[in-house]
Amino acid sequence: MTLEAYQIIVREHPQLRFLRLCVDMWPILGLIAAKWTHMTNHHRRNIRIGQQAIANHTREEA
C-alpha cells in the first residue's frame, strides 16, 4: 500500500489508522515470512531425521 492510498483510506475511515503500520512494516513482514518458511522447513527436516534415527534404532534392537 502506498502512502497516498493510506491517506485516502484514513481520511474516509479514521478508525483504520492502524493500517499505517502495514505501510511501514511490509518489508520486515516479508523477511519474517521468509524466515518462518525456512524455520518450518528446517523443523520438518529435523523431524524426518529423528524418525529415521528411531526406525534405525528399532531395527538394530530386533
N, C-alpha and C positions, 0 to 999 in steps of 0.2 A: 504494500500500500504506500502510495506516495504521500508526502506531507500535505500536498494540495487536497488530495482525496480525504485525508484525515480531517482537515479544517472544514471541509464542506459537511462531512458527517456530523462533526461536533457542533457546528452551527445549528443544524436542524435537530440534533438529538444530544443535548448536553450530558445526559446520563451515560453516554458511551465514551467519556473522556479516557477511560482505562485503555482504549484502543491505542493511545499514544505509545504505550509500552510495546505494542506489536510493531509499530513503526521503528522504534529504537532497537528492538531486540531481535528482529528477524535473522540477522547474520549469526548471532550467537545461538539462536534456536536451531539453525541448520547444523552448526557444529555439534550441538548436544545430540541431535538426532543421529548424526553420523557416528558419534562416539557410542551411543546406545546400541546401534546396529552392530558395531564392532564388538562391544562387550557381550551382546547376546550371542553372536556367532562364536566367540571365544568360550562362553559358558556351555553352549551346545557341544563344542568340540571336547571340552573337559569331561562332560557327562559321557560322551561316547568312549573316550579313553578310559574312564573309570569303569564303565560297563564291560569293556573288553578285558580290563585287568581282573575284574571279578570273575568273568567267564573263564579266563585262563587259569585262575587260581582254583576254581571249582573243578576244572578238568584235571589239574595236577593232583588233587586230593582223591579223585576217583580211581 
